[in-house]
Amino acid sequence: MKKYVTAIDIGTTKIVALAGVKESGTVRILGTGSVETPQSSVKRGVVLNIDEVSKAINEAVRIAESASGIKFRSAFVGIAGQHISSRQSSHSLIIPSEDFEIKQSDVDKLRDDMYKMALQPGETIIHVIPQSYNVDKETGIINPVGMYGRQLKGNFHIVIGEVTSAKNIERCIERLGIQVNGLYLEPLASASAVLTDDEMEAGVALVDIGGGTTDIAIYYENVLRYTAVIPYGGSNVTSDIKTGCSILSKQAETLKLQHGSALVIPGAPDATAVVPGINGRDSKSISILYLSQIIQARMVESIAQIEHHLRNSGFRHKLGAGISLTGGGAMLKNLHILMKQRMGLDVRLAYPMRKYIGDNEELNKPQYSTSVGLITLGFEEYETITLHSDSLENINAEEARERLAKEQEIAELAERKRKEEEAAKQKEWEEERARMEAALKAERDKIEQQKIIDELAAKEERERERLRLIKIEEDKRIEQERIIAELKAEQERIKAEELEDAERIRKRNPISSFLSTLKKNLTVFQVNDDDTPLQ
């Protein structure tokens, strides 16, 4: 019987959807869909733009469905990011059965109880991974089922993440009608795809260098012992090149892939790479030696962080198989050599195992380790959950009718939405027309008002001019009256002076004064016809 599993890997630089099948105990990848992650929508494994990421996932799923013939109804999904943390914890219980035999239900209860442990606000438990068990005084037991004892104690590795980050990932997928079967820590998925049983038994550190983060998972004696996330990845190297060479991000990425090296080789002849100029400007020559120095500086910093976590885990001296290096960032030229020199451990560039990918050369790259690993982990969980990925050939008529009904419902919703949008546009147009008419009326009123104001101003100006002319005439009249008054006064003064002069003369010469008086008072008599006098 064929079993189908689908998976979705949301990375900082790419989003991958895969469909796999398991036949006769063998897992095989049927189809892959890969698209670039929209710029700035995922940062260091954390979704920042649900709409853009959801659209990209939909496109990747569409490509994978077309290539595999598998309908994505549910999927296993990877989770990573600097919000991921881990801790060691233990828990014990008293065996309730009368014969003290430990059953699988006891082990399951012990593990389930760990999901109830107290956490900081906003945190959630992603994985509870058994390390070992103690039965009474016996320690280091891997599988206690069937043993006898009064007390069972479990030692667990707890992987913790932020609730919001997990919910955002689930929201991106569920809004496409795809159910999330489970979230898996990405380094665990990568380990499932690239690590052999011998490596995990001997002790190995998986280092998965992605676009935004570097994930670490340490295995020893076939048990996961330690996990960590470092907030550095391949995009940080690209950013350093962009800043150091003053070029565009896409140019920096091309330089890194085509000419970049994590190791500066002393005495090597220096060459240059030519980068096209921006918008017609002159091209720029970049020294390959300088490029390598930029990359090595960043990778030395990342390696120091990796070394810190290996020592902090307590398993640094137990890594018999050294380091398995995977992820897109692991493809950086000479990186494995630099890590070996700096850390003194054997370093292997790890690819997805051929038993999973077959002859598919597209998947035979370290950047697909997590995606392939999600498929393998999905099949490990196949028997314990209800899956919803089916062969397109096996979708029955009922499902087709359901899909048709759903499509009709979607079409009706789309038609209703279209009508609502048209009504909204019509309303918006009418409101805009009303606003324009109101604005036009206001403008006309303003013009009319200004006209009235101008007319009043002109009338006022004319009135002021009339009053000014009246005032001028009045001033002239007053001035004339003043002049006349002054003339009269002058005449009176002159007359008075003449009288005074005459009086003085009279007093000095009485005869002359008498004659003058006589002259003035002389009456001329004339005779009328009747001999009467005429004065």
C-alpha positions in Angstrom: 0.0 0.0 0.0 1.3 3.4 -0.9 1.6 6.1 1.7 1.9 9.8 0.9 3.4 12.6 2.9 3.8 16.3 2.0 6.1 18.9 3.6 6.7 22.6 3.5 10.0 24.3 4.4 9.8 28.1 4.9 13.3 29.6 4.8 14.7 33.1 4.8 15.8 32.8 1.1 13.6 30.1 -0.3 10.3 28.2 0.2 10.2 24.5 -0.7 7.2 22.1 -1.0 7.8 18.4 -1.4 5.6 15.3 -1.8 6.9 11.8 -1.0 5.7 8.3 -1.1 6.6 5.2 0.9 6.4 1.8 -0.8 7.7 -1.5 0.7 9.5 0.4 3.4 11.3 2.8 1.0 10.8 6.5 1.0 11.0 8.3 -2.3 10.5 12.0 -3.2 7.9 12.4 -6.0 8.0 16.1 -6.7 9.4 19.4 -5.6 8.3 23.0 -5.8 10.8 25.8 -4.9 10.3 29.5 -5.0 12.3 32.5 -3.7 11.1 33.9 -0.4 9.6 37.4 -1.0 12.1 40.0 0.1 11.9 41.1 3.8 9.0 38.7 4.4 11.0 36.2 6.5 13.9 37.3 8.7 16.0 34.7 10.5 13.4 32.1 10.2 10.5 34.3 11.5 7.6 35.2 9.3 7.1 39.0 9.0 4.6 39.2 6.2 1.9 36.5 6.2 0.2 37.6 2.9 3.4 37.5 0.9 4.7 34.3 2.4 1.3 32.6 1.9 1.3 33.5 -1.8 4.8 32.1 -2.2 3.9 28.9 -0.4 0.8 28.5 -2.7 3.1 28.8 -5.8 5.6 26.3 -4.4 2.7 23.9 -3.6 1.2 24.3 -7.0 4.6 23.4 -8.6 5.0 20.3 -6.3 1.5 19.1 -7.0 2.0 19.4 -10.7 5.3 17.5 -10.5 4.2 14.8 -8.1 0.5 14.2 -8.8 -0.1 14.5 -5.1 -2.8 16.8 -3.6 -1.5 18.8 -0.6 -4.2 18.5 2.1 -1.9 18.6 5.0 1.9 19.0 5.5 4.7 18.7 7.9 6.3 22.1 8.4 9.8 23.2 9.6 10.3 25.8 12.2 13.5 27.7 13.2 14.7 31.1 14.2 16.5 32.9 17.0 13.5 32.6 19.2 14.2 28.8 19.5 15.7 27.7 22.8 16.2 24.4 24.6 16.7 23.0 28.1 17.2 19.7 29.8 14.4 18.6 32.2 13.3 15.4 34.0 10.1 14.0 35.4 9.1 10.9 37.2 6.0 8.9 38.1 5.0 5.9 40.2 4.1 2.8 38.3 0.4 2.2 39.0 0.1 -1.4 37.9 0.0 -4.1 40.6 2.9 -6.1 39.0 5.0 -2.9 38.5 5.5 -3.7 34.8 6.2 -0.5 32.8 3.9 -0.2 29.8 4.1 2.1 26.8 1.2 4.1 28.2 3.4 4.9 31.3 6.2 6.2 29.0 3.7 8.2 26.9 2.2 9.7 30.1 5.7 10.7 31.3 6.4 12.4 28.0 3.0 14.1 27.8 3.4 15.5 31.3 6.4 17.4 30.1 4.2 19.5 27.8 2.5 20.8 30.9 5.7 22.3 32.4 5.8 25.9 33.4 7.1 28.3 30.7 7.6 32.0 30.3 4.6 34.0 28.9 4.4 33.7 25.1 6.4 30.4 24.9 5.3 27.0 23.7 6.9 23.6 23.7 7.7 22.3 20.2 9.5 19.0 21.0 9.9 16.8 24.0 12.7 14.4 23.1 13.6 11.6 25.5 17.3 11.3 26.4 17.2 8.3 28.8 15.2 6.7 31.5 15.8 5.6 35.1 13.9 2.6 36.6 14.3 2.7 40.3 18.1 2.8 40.7 18.9 1.7 37.1 20.1 4.6 34.9 20.8 5.2 31.2 17.9 3.0 30.0 16.8 3.8 26.4 13.6 1.8 26.3 12.0 0.9 29.7 8.9 -0.7 28.3 8.5 -4.3 29.7 10.8 -3.7 32.6 9.7 -3.9 36.3 10.0 -1.1 38.8 8.2 1.1 41.2 9.4 4.5 39.8 10.0 5.6 36.3 12.0 8.7 35.6 12.6 10.3 32.2 15.3 12.7 31.2 14.1 14.9 28.3 15.5 17.6 25.9 12.8 20.3 25.6 12.7 22.5 22.5 10.9 25.8 23.1 9.7 28.5 20.7 7.6 31.6 20.7 3.8 31.1 20.3 3.5 34.0 17.9 6.2 32.7 15.5 4.6 29.2 15.5 1.1 30.6 14.9 2.3 32.9 12.1 3.8 29.8 10.3 0.6 27.8 10.8 -1.5 30.8 9.6 0.4 31.1 6.3 -0.3 27.5 5.5 -3.8 27.0 6.9 -5.2 30.0 5.0 -4.4 27.9 1.8 -6.7 25.1 3.1 -3.7 22.9 4.1 -3.7 21.4 7.5 -0.4 21.5 9.6 0.3 18.0 10.8 3.1 19.3 13.0 6.0 21.7 13.4 9.5 20.2 13.4 12.7 21.9 14.4 14.6 22.2 11.2 18.0 20.9 12.4 16.2 17.7 13.4 14.7 17.4 10.0 18.1 18.0 8.3 19.7 15.4 10.6 17.0 12.9 9.6 18.0 13.4 5.9 21.8 13.5 6.1 23.1 11.7 9.2 23.7 8.0 9.3 23.1 5.8 12.3 26.9 5.3 12.7 27.5 9.1 12.9 24.7 9.5 15.5 26.1 6.7 17.6 29.7 7.9 17.4 28.8 11.5 18.2 28.2 14.2 15.6 27.3 17.8 15.4 25.0 18.8 12.6 25.6 22.4 11.5 22.9 23.6 9.2 23.8 27.0 7.7 20.6 28.6 6.3 19.9 32.0 4.9 19.1 33.7 8.2 20.2 31.3 10.9 22.7 28.6 11.6 21.1 25.6 13.4 23.0 23.1 15.6 21.9 19.6 16.6 24.3 17.3 18.6 23.7 13.5 18.6 25.5 11.0 20.8 24.7 7.3 21.2 21.8 7.8 18.7 20.1 10.3 21.0 19.7 14.0 20.4 21.6 15.7 23.2 21.7 19.4 22.3 20.1 22.0 20.0 20.9 25.7 19.4 20.1 28.4 16.9 22.7 31.1 16.0 21.3 34.3 14.4 23.9 34.3 11.6 23.4 32.8 8.1 24.3 33.1 4.5 22.4 36.4 4.1 24.7 38.0 6.7 27.7 37.2 4.4 25.8 38.7 1.5 25.1 41.8 3.5 28.8 42.2 4.5 29.8 41.9 0.8 27.2 44.5 -0.2 28.4 46.9 2.5 32.1 46.3 2.0 32.0 46.6 -1.8 29.2 49.2 -2.1 27.1 47.1 -4.5 23.6 45.8 -4.7 22.4 42.8 -2.7 21.8 40.7 -5.8 25.3 41.6 -7.1 26.7 40.6 -3.7 24.9 37.3 -3.8 26.2 36.6 -7.3 29.8 37.5 -6.2 29.5 35.2 -3.2 28.3 32.2 -5.2 30.6 32.6 -8.2 33.8 33.9 -6.7 33.5 33.8 -2.9 35.7 31.7 -0.7 35.6 31.3 3.1 39.4 30.9 3.2 42.0 33.5 2.3 45.0 31.6 0.8 48.3 33.5 1.5 50.4 34.1 -1.7 47.6 33.2 -4.1 47.5 35.5 -7.1 44.8 38.2 -6.8 42.2 38.5 -9.5 39.2 40.7 -9.9 35.5 40.3 -10.7 33.6 42.9 -12.6 30.3 44.2 -11.4 28.1 46.1 -13.8 27.5 49.8 -12.9 24.1 51.0 -11.8 21.9 52.8 -14.3 24.5 53.4 -16.9 27.4 54.1 -14.5 30.9 52.6 -15.0 31.4 49.0 -14.0 33.3 48.2 -10.8 36.2 45.8 -10.3 36.2 43.8 -7.0 39.3 42.2 -5.7 38.8 38.4 -5.2 41.3 38.6 -2.3 39.3 41.4 -0.6 36.1 39.5 -1.2 37.5 36.4 0.5 38.7 38.6 3.5 35.2 39.9 4.0 33.7 36.3 3.9 36.3 34.8 6.1 35.9 37.5 8.8 32.1 36.7 9.0 32.6 32.9 8.9 35.3 33.1 11.7 32.8 34.9 13.8 30.1 32.2 13.1 32.6 29.4 13.8 33.4 30.9 17.1 29.7 30.9 18.0 29.5 27.2 16.9 32.5 26.3 19.0 30.9 28.1 22.0 27.8 26.0 21.7 29.7 22.7 21.2 31.6 23.4 24.5 28.4 24.5 26.2 26.7 21.2 25.3 29.2 19.1 27.2 29.7 16.8 24.2 32.5 18.7 22.4 35.0 15.9 23.3 32.6 13.1 22.3 32.1 14.0 18.7 33.7 11.0 17.2 32.2 11.7 13.8 33.1 15.4 13.9 30.8 17.9 12.2 28.3 17.3 9.3 27.9 20.6 7.5 24.7 21.2 5.5 22.3 23.9 4.3 22.7 26.4 1.5 25.4 28.3 3.3 27.5 25.2 3.5 28.1 25.4 -0.2 30.5 28.4 0.4 33.8 27.4 -1.1 36.5 26.2 1.3 34.2 26.6 4.3 34.7 23.0 5.5 38.4 23.5 5.3 38.2 26.7 7.4 36.0 25.0 10.0 38.4 22.1 10.2 41.4 24.4 10.7 39.6 26.5 13.4 37.9 23.7 15.3 40.3 20.8 14.9 37.4 18.4 14.1 36.6 16.3 11.0 34.1 18.2 8.8 32.0 16.6 6.2 29.8 18.4 3.6 26.4 16.5 4.0 23.9 16.0 1.3 20.4 14.3 1.4 20.9 10.6 1.3 20.4 8.9 -2.0 18.0 6.4 -0.6 15.5 9.3 -0.2 16.1 11.4 -3.4 17.2 8.6 -5.8 18.6 10.1 -9.0 17.0 13.5 -8.5 20.0 15.8 -8.9 17.9 18.8 -8.1 17.5 17.6 -4.5 21.1 16.5 -4.3 22.2 19.7 -2.7 22.7 20.7 1.0 20.1 23.4 0.8 17.4 20.7 0.4 18.4 18.8 3.5 15.7 20.2 5.7 13.0 19.7 3.1 13.8 16.1 2.5 14.2 15.5 6.3 10.6 16.8 6.9 9.4 14.1 4.5 11.3 11.3 6.4 10.1 12.6 9.8 6.6 12.7 8.4 6.7 9.0 7.6 8.0 8.2 11.1 4.8 9.9 12.4 2.6 8.4 9.7 1.1 5.7 12.0 0.3 8.0 14.9 -1.6 10.8 13.1 -4.2 11.2 10.4 -2.7 12.4 7.2 -4.5 14.2 4.4 -2.3 13.8 1.3 -3.7 11.6 -1.4 -2.8 10.6 -4.9 -4.8 12.7 -7.4 -5.7 9.5 -9.2 -7.4 8.2 -6.0 -9.6 11.2 -5.2 -13.1 9.7 -5.5 -16.2 11.2 -6.9 -17.5 12.4 -3.6 -14.3 14.3 -3.0 -14.6 15.7 -6.6 -18.2 16.8 -5.8 -17.0 18.4 -2.5 -14.2 20.2 -4.4 -16.8 21.3 -7.1 -19.1 22.5 -4.4 -16.3 24.3 -2.7 -15.2 25.9 -6.0 -18.8 27.0 -6.6 -18.9 28.5 -3.1 -15.6 30.2 -3.8 -17.0 31.5 -7.1 -20.2 32.7 -5.4 -18.1 34.4 -2.8 -15.9 36.0 -5.5 -19.0 37.2 -7.4 -20.5 38.6 -4.2 -17.2 40.2 -3.4 -17.1 41.6 -7.0 -20.5 43.1 -6.6 -19.7 44.5 -3.3 -16.5 46.0 -4.8 -18.5 47.5 -7.7 -21.1 48.9 -5.2 -18.3 50.3 -3.1 -16.7 51.8 -6.2 -20.1 53.3 -7.3 -20.6 54.7 -3.9 -17.1 56.1 -3.9 -17.7 57.6 -7.4 -20.9 59.2 -6.3 -19.3 60.6 -3.1 -16.4 61.9 -5.2 -18.9 63.5 -7.6 -20.7 65.1 -4.7 -17.4 66.3 -3.3 -16.5 67.8 -6.7 -20.0 69.5 -7.1 -19.7 70.9 -3.5 -16.2 72.1 -4.3 -17.4 73.7 -7.5 -20.3 75.4 -5.8 -18.0 76.6 -3.0 -15.7 78.0 -5.7 -18.6 79.8 -7.4 -19.8 81.1 -4.1 -16.3 82.3 -3.4 -16.1 84.1 -6.8 -19.5 85.7 -6.2 -18.6 86.7 -2.7 -15.3 88.2 -4.0 -17.2 90.1 -6.7 -19.5 91.6 -4.1 -16.5 92.4 -1.9 -14.8 94.1 -4.9 -18.0 96.1 -5.7 -18.3 97.2 -2.1 -14.6 98.1 -2.0 -15.0 100.2 -5.2 -18.1 101.9 -3.8 -16.2 102.7 -0.6 -13.3 104.0 -2.6 -15.7 106.3 -4.6 -17.3 107.5 -1.4 -13.9 108.2 0.1 -13.0 110.2 -3.1 -16.2 112.2 -2.9 -15.6 113.0 0.8 -12.0 114.0 -0.1 -13.2 116.4 -2.7 -15.8 117.9 -0.4 -13.2 118.3 2.2 -10.9 120.1 -0.3 -13.8 122.4 -1.2 -14.5 123.1 2.4 -10.9 123.8 3.1 -10.9 126.2 0.2 -14.0 128.0 1.5 -12.5 128.2 5.0 -9.3 129.5 3.5 -11.1 132.2 1.5 -13.2 133.3 4.5 -9.9 133.5 6.5 -8.3 135.6 3.8 -11.4 137.9 3.6 -11.5 138.2 7.4 -7.8 139.0 7.4 -8.4 141.7 4.6 -11.2 143.2 6.6 -9.1 143.3 9.7 -6.3 144.9 7.7 -8.7 147.5 6.4 -10.0 148.2 9.9 -6.5 148.5 11.1 -5.6 150.9 8.3 -8.7 153.0 8.9 -8.0 153.1 12.6 -4.5 154.2 11.9 -5.7 156.9 9.6 -8.1 158.1 12.2 -5.3 158.2 14.7 -3.1 160.0 12.3 -5.8 162.6 11.6 -6.4 163.1 15.3 -2.7 163.7 15.9 -2.6 166.2 13.1 -5.6 168.0 14.4 -4.2 168.4 17.8 -0.9 169.8 16.3 -2.7 172.3 13.9 -6.1 173.5 15.0 -6.9 175.6 11.9 -6.1 172.8 9.6 -8.2 170.5 11.8 -11.1 173.0 11.6 -10.9 173.3 7.9 -10.8 169.6 7.6 -13.8 169.2 9.8 -15.6 171.9 7.9 -14.8 170.3 4.7 -16.3 167.1 5.9 -19.4 168.8 7.3 -19.9 171.3 4.5 -23.5 171.3 3.3 -24.0 172.3 -0.3 -27.2 174.0 -0.8 -29.0 174.1 -4.1 -32.2 175.8 -5.0 -35.0 173.9 -6.5 -37.5 175.5 -8.9 -39.6 176.6 -6.0 -36.6 178.3 -4.4 -36.4 175.8 -1.6 -32.9 174.6 -0.7 -31.7 171.2 -1.9 -29.0 169.6 0.3 
